[in-house]
């Protein structure tokens, strides 16, 4: 049981509604309901009277609510006093690859800011390779990237594997087939005109896509590298070709642009967090907690790393 579970529970009790509590917490209602169900399972008792409108607690639920409020109040007091003691401004600098801004990274950073109001957080866009160098030189404290780059001075943690999709124009035959099929395989698109991004520096996501085709014994001939993902998708929307992107890129919308899942098992883009070896600061641990809180609420599967 963690403090966030207590916050969720208290919000539901005070709002007497899962829907209103979800709105107050700025999260979706289904993940909130799952968290409360998990809490009841952990406690081994029912906390709410089933079917009651408005929502009412059981006797055990009310007892738990009273003590949860006290614990949360004590936790906030301890946090505030500790922060006042260390009022000297501290900075956590994060490097990230641009494509992660279309996924869950903004939610993670926002939650981290909310939980650490006295902490200065700086974000710097840079390639995964540059992040490794910046970590070793002390210019950043943590890096979010997509490439498996090993270095004895850096610890790399796999956060999750993000599925890949292919972006096509609405008039493309693949878009027409989408209604009959769940997705496409790499072998189905090997002869298409592909836009890869970014064009530099290497290695990067375009390198990852090339390797993916190679691992399947495929040799696409019509490849063109462009500067960034927005340019690649703009060209796809113009009917110039197709582009393989991470699933989170679906938030980028152009007229007549369709996204289709890539069905090959290995068609995934890993998301890594990199820190300096032996860095066990409280801020790093708290950042990991924020990541997994967001993953829980978004129902994202992951293997929690020990930090």
Legacy VTK file of the C-alpha trace (Angstrom):
# vtk DataFile Version 3.0
C-alpha trace
ASCII
DATASET POLYDATA
POINTS 307 float
0.000 0.000 0.000
1.329 3.431 -0.974
0.337 7.012 -0.156
-1.177 7.456 -3.613
-3.662 4.657 -2.848
-4.739 6.574 0.262
-5.144 9.773 -1.793
-7.331 7.963 -4.318
-9.473 6.399 -1.604
-9.963 9.646 0.349
-10.993 11.452 -2.855
-13.630 8.805 -3.659
-15.040 8.916 -0.109
-15.195 12.716 0.002
-16.706 13.056 -3.469
-19.050 10.079 -2.890
-18.505 9.195 -6.546
-15.811 7.511 -8.616
-16.576 9.821 -11.531
-16.264 13.036 -9.508
-13.151 11.753 -7.721
-11.519 10.924 -11.055
-12.229 14.456 -12.273
-10.752 15.907 -9.070
-7.628 13.763 -9.440
-7.343 14.495 -13.213
-7.334 10.788 -14.090
-9.681 8.449 -15.947
-12.367 6.677 -13.948
-11.616 3.022 -14.940
-7.991 3.108 -13.659
-9.193 4.740 -10.419
-11.771 1.991 -9.912
-9.059 -0.635 -10.474
-6.809 0.968 -7.870
-9.623 0.937 -5.282
-10.408 -2.699 -6.110
-6.730 -3.562 -5.624
-6.787 -1.726 -2.291
-9.805 -3.727 -1.125
-8.099 -6.945 -2.210
-4.950 -6.023 -0.282
-6.946 -5.164 2.860
-9.143 -8.227 2.465
-12.325 -6.282 3.172
-15.007 -4.317 1.362
-14.642 -0.548 1.772
-17.816 0.635 -0.009
-21.408 -0.533 0.146
-22.168 -1.981 -3.266
-24.922 -0.264 -5.211
-25.263 2.708 -2.850
-26.020 6.075 -4.467
-24.388 8.328 -3.452
-21.443 6.094 -2.608
-21.246 5.108 1.085
-18.457 3.442 3.032
-18.816 0.268 5.053
-17.931 0.415 8.742
-14.447 -0.830 7.927
-14.268 1.660 5.068
-15.071 4.607 7.335
-12.473 3.468 9.875
-9.896 3.236 7.090
-10.907 6.680 5.764
-10.362 8.371 9.157
-6.871 6.953 9.520
-6.016 7.559 5.844
-6.792 11.270 6.302
-4.496 11.420 9.344
-1.677 9.623 7.535
-1.907 11.899 4.505
-1.933 14.982 6.730
1.150 13.760 8.612
2.917 12.945 5.339
2.249 16.468 3.990
3.526 18.067 7.209
6.708 15.999 7.126
7.209 16.814 3.442
6.647 20.552 3.956
8.979 20.750 6.961
11.694 18.817 5.183
11.436 21.041 2.128
11.635 24.195 4.248
14.777 22.885 5.922
16.404 22.421 2.520
15.116 25.567 0.844
18.338 25.927 -1.150
17.055 25.436 -4.682
17.943 22.082 -6.192
17.760 21.244 -9.868
17.062 17.975 -11.652
17.999 18.143 -15.335
16.405 15.620 -17.690
17.488 14.774 -21.221
14.899 13.299 -23.559
14.387 12.304 -27.188
11.706 14.406 -28.874
9.306 11.581 -29.773
8.656 10.870 -26.082
6.803 14.178 -25.760
3.930 12.578 -27.687
3.644 9.811 -25.106
3.522 9.763 -21.315
6.642 11.814 -20.550
4.725 15.116 -20.127
2.371 13.474 -17.593
5.325 11.990 -15.704
7.188 15.307 -15.540
4.037 17.196 -14.513
3.345 14.732 -11.687
6.986 14.950 -10.576
6.696 18.768 -10.472
3.481 18.574 -8.438
5.064 16.277 -5.877
8.250 18.382 -5.659
7.204 22.051 -5.809
10.525 23.206 -4.315
12.530 21.416 -6.987
13.655 23.103 -10.192
13.223 20.790 -13.181
14.930 21.429 -16.513
14.197 19.533 -19.740
16.713 19.325 -22.588
16.023 17.583 -25.901
18.968 15.453 -26.992
19.678 12.133 -28.662
20.159 8.981 -26.591
23.858 8.966 -27.471
24.267 12.580 -26.325
22.415 11.750 -23.106
25.051 9.166 -22.184
27.820 11.731 -22.671
25.870 14.404 -20.753
25.265 12.016 -17.828
28.962 11.210 -17.553
29.859 14.912 -17.712
27.253 15.816 -15.096
25.228 18.074 -17.413
22.025 16.055 -16.884
20.825 13.847 -14.020
18.594 11.474 -15.963
17.947 10.622 -19.599
14.904 9.226 -21.421
15.754 7.514 -24.719
14.935 4.667 -27.094
18.309 3.094 -27.929
20.257 0.300 -26.238
23.561 2.106 -25.730
25.763 0.492 -23.081
28.352 2.302 -20.966
29.974 1.060 -17.732
29.388 4.450 -16.056
25.661 4.541 -16.842
22.806 2.408 -15.604
20.078 1.824 -18.182
16.581 0.756 -17.044
13.988 -0.555 -19.507
10.703 1.150 -18.621
8.523 -0.495 -21.261
8.319 -1.638 -24.884
6.137 0.627 -27.030
4.358 -0.974 -30.026
5.096 0.400 -33.483
2.580 1.590 -36.065
2.776 2.616 -39.690
1.348 5.940 -40.806
-0.297 5.960 -44.250
-2.482 8.286 -46.314
-6.231 7.566 -46.201
-6.174 6.694 -49.908
-3.403 4.102 -49.509
-4.480 0.471 -50.070
-3.284 -0.386 -46.558
-5.779 2.097 -45.126
-8.539 0.456 -47.160
-7.562 -2.977 -45.828
-7.579 -1.764 -42.223
-11.282 -2.557 -41.835
-10.703 -6.212 -42.718
-7.349 -6.709 -40.952
-5.976 -5.927 -37.492
-2.753 -4.518 -38.903
0.167 -5.203 -41.236
3.440 -7.090 -41.137
6.826 -5.658 -42.097
6.897 -7.979 -45.109
3.700 -6.280 -46.362
5.355 -2.845 -46.477
8.960 -3.616 -47.458
8.486 -2.314 -51.008
6.784 0.941 -49.991
8.374 4.396 -50.030
9.480 4.881 -46.419
10.285 8.105 -44.585
12.717 7.587 -41.710
13.580 10.099 -39.008
15.623 11.753 -37.669
18.301 12.218 -40.303
21.060 12.771 -37.703
22.864 12.073 -35.425
23.354 8.306 -35.591
22.446 5.952 -34.022
18.795 7.017 -33.714
15.223 5.851 -34.364
15.871 5.531 -38.106
18.732 3.153 -37.238
16.306 1.150 -35.110
13.815 0.818 -37.977
16.549 -0.306 -40.404
17.689 -2.970 -37.929
14.097 -4.153 -37.479
13.738 -4.863 -41.187
17.153 -6.522 -41.251
16.260 -8.810 -38.321
13.348 -10.112 -40.404
15.546 -10.715 -43.451
13.955 -7.809 -45.305
15.806 -5.248 -47.413
13.676 -2.146 -48.124
15.083 -0.176 -51.080
12.986 2.977 -50.971
14.147 4.747 -47.826
14.449 8.488 -47.356
15.610 10.149 -44.146
14.091 13.461 -43.035
14.881 15.820 -40.202
12.075 15.060 -37.729
8.864 13.115 -37.118
6.508 16.013 -37.933
8.106 16.430 -41.347
7.906 12.693 -42.026
4.212 12.542 -41.123
3.456 15.695 -43.085
4.920 14.053 -46.176
2.840 10.920 -45.511
-0.276 13.104 -45.243
0.665 14.528 -48.647
0.606 10.996 -50.106
4.372 10.791 -50.646
4.958 7.527 -48.781
4.601 5.831 -45.387
6.392 6.069 -42.044
6.924 3.707 -39.102
6.380 5.475 -35.761
5.903 4.613 -32.079
2.276 4.106 -31.043
2.236 7.362 -29.028
2.773 9.335 -32.255
-0.915 8.788 -33.031
-1.501 12.037 -31.157
0.034 13.823 -34.184
-2.936 14.406 -36.454
-2.868 15.526 -40.066
-5.847 15.416 -42.454
-6.129 12.038 -44.233
-3.483 10.423 -41.967
-4.168 6.871 -40.746
-2.198 4.786 -38.226
-2.074 0.991 -38.570
-0.507 -1.429 -36.033
2.594 -3.384 -37.094
1.895 -6.992 -36.094
5.401 -8.500 -35.962
6.224 -9.508 -32.359
9.508 -7.594 -32.397
7.918 -4.415 -33.779
8.401 -2.472 -30.580
10.460 0.535 -29.563
11.983 0.299 -26.077
11.862 3.266 -23.728
14.854 3.518 -21.406
15.694 5.650 -18.421
19.412 6.228 -17.926
21.132 7.421 -14.744
24.684 7.458 -13.477
25.747 4.226 -11.836
25.452 4.342 -8.032
23.082 7.334 -8.185
20.537 6.411 -5.518
19.282 9.894 -4.653
15.782 10.392 -3.270
14.849 12.451 -6.326
15.691 9.576 -8.672
13.633 7.159 -6.564
10.747 9.609 -6.555
10.959 9.969 -10.349
10.667 6.192 -10.710
7.603 6.268 -8.446
6.005 8.944 -10.652
6.684 6.876 -13.766
4.998 3.805 -12.318
2.081 5.846 -10.936
1.370 7.122 -14.441
1.784 3.630 -15.906
-0.681 2.250 -13.325
-3.280 4.885 -14.125
-2.848 4.386 -17.873
-3.005 0.570 -17.485
0.447 0.226 -19.075
2.214 -3.088 -18.456
5.770 -2.935 -17.122
8.316 -4.764 -14.984
9.128 -2.525 -12.048
12.842 -1.922 -11.589
14.434 -1.888 -8.149
16.039 1.489 -7.420
LINES 1 308
307 0 1 2 3 4 5 6 7 8 9 10 11 12 13 14 15 16 17 18 19 20 21 22 23 24 25 26 27 28 29 30 31 32 33 34 35 36 37 38 39 40 41 42 43 44 45 46 47 48 49 50 51 52 53 54 55 56 57 58 59 60 61 62 63 64 65 66 67 68 69 70 71 72 73 74 75 76 77 78 79 80 81 82 83 84 85 86 87 88 89 90 91 92 93 94 95 96 97 98 99 100 101 102 103 104 105 106 107 108 109 110 111 112 113 114 115 116 117 118 119 120 121 122 123 124 125 126 127 128 129 130 131 132 133 134 135 136 137 138 139 140 141 142 143 144 145 146 147 148 149 150 151 152 153 154 155 156 157 158 159 160 161 162 163 164 165 166 167 168 169 170 171 172 173 174 175 176 177 178 179 180 181 182 183 184 185 186 187 188 189 190 191 192 193 194 195 196 197 198 199 200 201 202 203 204 205 206 207 208 209 210 211 212 213 214 215 216 217 218 219 220 221 222 223 224 225 226 227 228 229 230 231 232 233 234 235 236 237 238 239 240 241 242 243 244 245 246 247 248 249 250 251 252 253 254 255 256 257 258 259 260 261 262 263 264 265 266 267 268 269 270 271 272 273 274 275 276 277 278 279 280 281 282 283 284 285 286 287 288 289 290 291 292 293 294 295 296 297 298 299 300 301 302 303 304 305 306
